């Protein structure tokens, strides 16, 4: 599979690609650059919004606008561009990281400490009314989350463990956590993920210069090699959800590859699914 550069950029920590089907655009972020980007592949139009603090994720909302997983909590951007807090809970030394919207429209928002200390991060479920339920309080780097096509399984990554775990999921609750797959030492660390229409799990490898595809049985089926080492997350987009968008980073690299920090795309990589919008 051959990659293309969708948006040439120098994001410090590019992350969180999300296809906004209602707007026909790709949303992605630079966590440490405190920026939310959009890209319309049909017109080439791009936008950027600077946030007041580090932003871990940006997802579309039902009715327009964005929900942001920010350093100090969950914020909303209304369709007119105005910002307001939905839930504010600052913790010294902690920031937001990856997030995903569940089939019921709730945001599953992760956090981590800046020093990546063990058990310093969390995963919480944030409902549309702003109510928050703590799901996990013992993670280091809360990262990729995604659901199976039938909504009965939730995949999740705490990057330093090198594991992709899977839970049974029902009515906004998870249970029966188990190992789904593990990334071997030397191949990088699992970061963001997406689930395709066949129920296969695509995982970006931080430090691994690749995106991997695992079958629903957890078997490694495909590797998409990329020229830059810090591959952070992936998502399907485009009108037919066949293009795989991939974010990258350049933080800490002494000699970054020319595409490090850019938004990449692998045309015709597979078949993804439309993702739900946040219900708040």
C-alpha positions in Angstrom: 0.0 0.0 0.0 1.3 3.4 -1.0 0.8 6.5 1.2 0.3 10.1 0.1 0.7 13.4 2.0 -2.8 14.7 2.5 -1.6 17.8 4.5 2.0 18.7 4.7 2.6 20.0 8.2 5.1 20.0 11.1 2.8 19.1 13.9 4.7 18.5 17.1 2.3 15.7 18.1 -0.3 15.1 15.4 -3.1 12.9 16.6 -6.8 11.9 16.5 -7.9 11.8 12.9 -11.7 11.7 12.7 -13.9 11.8 9.6 -16.8 14.2 10.1 -19.3 12.7 7.7 -21.9 15.5 8.0 -19.3 18.1 6.9 -17.3 15.8 4.6 -14.0 16.6 6.2 -11.2 15.2 8.3 -10.6 16.6 11.8 -7.2 16.1 13.4 -5.1 17.8 16.1 -1.7 18.8 17.3 -1.8 18.0 21.0 1.3 20.0 22.1 0.7 22.7 19.5 -2.8 23.3 20.9 -4.4 23.2 17.5 -7.4 21.6 15.9 -7.3 21.2 12.1 -9.8 20.3 9.5 -9.2 19.2 5.9 -11.7 18.8 3.1 -10.2 16.5 0.5 -12.7 17.3 -2.2 -11.9 21.1 -2.1 -8.6 21.1 -0.4 -10.0 23.6 2.1 -8.2 23.6 5.5 -8.9 25.4 8.8 -7.1 25.7 12.1 -8.4 26.6 15.5 -5.9 27.4 18.3 -7.0 26.2 21.7 -6.0 27.9 25.0 -4.4 24.7 26.3 -3.2 21.3 25.1 -5.9 19.4 23.3 -6.1 15.6 23.3 -8.9 15.0 20.9 -11.6 16.8 18.9 -14.8 15.0 17.7 -17.9 16.2 15.8 -21.1 16.9 17.7 -24.6 16.1 16.8 -26.0 19.3 15.2 -22.5 20.7 14.5 -19.5 22.0 16.4 -16.9 20.0 18.2 -16.3 18.4 21.6 -12.7 18.8 22.8 -10.8 16.7 25.3 -8.6 19.4 26.9 -6.0 19.5 29.6 -8.5 20.7 32.2 -11.6 18.9 31.1 -14.2 18.6 28.3 -15.1 21.6 26.2 -17.6 22.4 23.5 -17.3 24.4 20.4 -20.7 25.5 19.2 -21.5 25.8 15.5 -21.0 29.5 15.6 -17.5 29.0 17.0 -18.1 29.9 20.6 -16.4 27.9 23.3 -17.8 26.7 26.6 -16.9 24.1 29.2 -19.0 21.0 29.6 -17.0 19.5 32.4 -13.9 21.1 34.0 -11.6 19.1 36.3 -8.0 20.3 36.2 -5.4 18.1 37.8 -1.8 19.3 38.2 0.7 17.5 36.0 -2.1 15.8 34.0 -3.3 16.4 30.4 -5.9 15.0 28.1 -5.0 12.4 25.5 -7.0 10.3 23.0 -10.8 10.0 23.0 -13.5 8.3 21.1 -17.3 8.5 20.7 -19.2 5.3 21.7 -22.2 4.0 19.8 -24.6 5.7 22.3 -23.0 9.1 21.6 -21.0 9.3 24.8 -17.3 10.5 24.8 -14.8 8.1 26.2 -12.0 10.5 27.2 -8.5 9.5 28.2 -5.9 11.3 30.3 -2.2 10.9 31.2 0.5 12.6 33.2 3.0 14.7 31.4 5.7 12.5 32.9 3.8 9.4 31.8 3.9 8.0 35.3 2.2 4.6 35.8 -1.4 4.8 37.1 -1.3 8.6 36.6 -4.0 8.5 33.8 -7.6 7.6 33.5 -10.4 6.7 31.1 -13.8 8.3 31.7 -17.2 8.2 30.0 -18.7 11.6 29.5 -22.4 11.8 28.6 -24.0 14.5 26.6 -25.3 16.3 29.7 -21.8 16.5 31.1 -22.1 13.8 33.7 -18.8 11.8 34.1 -18.3 8.2 35.0 -14.7 7.1 35.8 -14.0 3.8 34.0 -10.3 3.2 34.6 -8.1 5.0 37.1 -4.9 3.0 36.7 -3.6 3.7 33.2 -0.3 5.4 32.2 -1.0 6.6 28.6 -4.6 6.3 27.7 -4.8 5.9 24.0 -6.8 4.2 21.2 -10.4 3.2 21.8 -12.9 1.8 19.3 -16.0 -0.5 18.9 -16.7 -3.5 16.9 -19.2 -3.1 14.0 -22.0 -4.7 16.1 -21.2 -2.5 19.1 -20.6 -5.5 21.4 -16.9 -5.1 21.9 -14.7 -2.2 22.8 -10.9 -2.1 22.1 -8.6 -0.1 24.2 -4.9 0.7 24.5 -2.7 1.8 27.4 0.4 2.3 25.3 3.2 1.3 27.7 1.7 -2.1 28.2 2.2 -2.9 24.5 -1.2 -4.5 24.6 -4.4 -4.0 22.7 -7.2 -5.1 25.1 -10.8 -5.8 24.4 -13.8 -5.5 26.7 -17.4 -6.7 26.3 -19.5 -3.6 25.9 -23.3 -3.1 26.6 -25.4 -0.1 27.6 -22.4 2.2 28.2 -20.6 -0.3 30.4 -17.5 -2.5 29.9 -16.6 -5.9 31.4 -14.5 -9.0 31.0 -11.3 -7.2 29.9 -8.8 -9.5 28.1 -5.8 -9.3 25.9 -6.6 -9.0 22.2 -3.1 -8.6 20.7 0.4 -7.5 21.9 3.1 -5.6 20.0 6.4 -7.2 20.4 9.5 -5.4 21.8 11.3 -3.5 19.0 8.2 -2.9 16.9 7.1 0.3 18.6 4.2 0.9 21.0 0.4 0.7 20.1 -1.1 4.2 19.9 -4.4 5.2 18.2 -6.7 2.6 16.6 -9.8 2.3 14.4 -12.1 -0.7 13.6 -13.1 -1.4 10.0 -16.3 -2.8 8.5 -14.9 -6.4 8.7 -14.3 -6.0 12.5 -10.5 -5.8 12.0 -8.5 -3.5 14.2 -6.0 -1.1 12.7 -3.4 0.2 15.1 -0.8 3.0 14.7 2.7 2.1 16.1 4.5 4.9 17.9 8.2 4.4 17.2 7.3 1.6 14.8 6.9 3.4 11.4 3.7 1.5 10.6 0.0 0.8 10.9 -1.0 -2.8 11.6 -4.3 -4.6 10.8 -5.4 -7.3 13.2 -8.2 -9.8 12.4 -11.1 -10.1 14.8 -9.3 -13.1 16.3 -6.3 -10.9 17.1 -4.0 -12.3 14.3 -1.7 -9.8 12.6 -2.9 -9.7 9.0 -1.3 -6.7 7.4 1.4 -4.1 7.9 1.3 -0.7 6.2 4.9 0.7 6.4 5.5 4.4 6.6 8.6 6.5 6.3 8.5 8.3 9.6 8.7 6.6 13.0 6.2 8.4 15.2 2.9 7.1 13.8 0.2 8.1 16.2 -3.4 7.3 15.0 -5.5 6.3 12.0 -9.1 6.6 10.8 -11.0 5.8 7.6 -12.6 8.7 5.7 -13.7 9.9 2.3 -17.1 9.6 0.8 -17.0 5.8 0.8 -14.7 5.4 3.9 -12.0 3.6 1.9 -9.1 6.0 2.6 -7.0 5.5 5.7 -5.9 8.8 7.2 -2.8 8.6 9.5 -1.4 11.2 11.8 2.3 11.5 12.7 4.5 13.4 15.1 8.0 14.9 15.3 8.4 15.6 19.0 11.8 14.5 20.2 13.2 13.6 16.8 16.7 14.9 16.2 16.4 14.4 12.4 12.7 14.1 11.6 11.7 12.7 8.2 10.3 15.4 5.9 6.7 14.1 6.4 7.0 13.8 10.2 4.1 15.8 11.6 2.1 15.6 8.4 -1.3 14.1 7.8 -0.9 11.1 5.6 -3.5 9.0 3.6 -3.4 5.5 2.2 -6.1 5.5 -0.6 -8.2 2.4 -0.9 -6.7 0.8 2.2 -9.9 -0.9 3.2 -13.5 -0.2 4.2 -14.3 1.8 7.3 -17.5 2.7 9.1 -19.1 6.1 9.9 -18.4 7.1 13.4 -21.1 8.5 15.8 -21.1 12.1 16.8 -21.0 13.3 20.4 -24.5 13.6 21.7 -24.0 16.8 23.6 
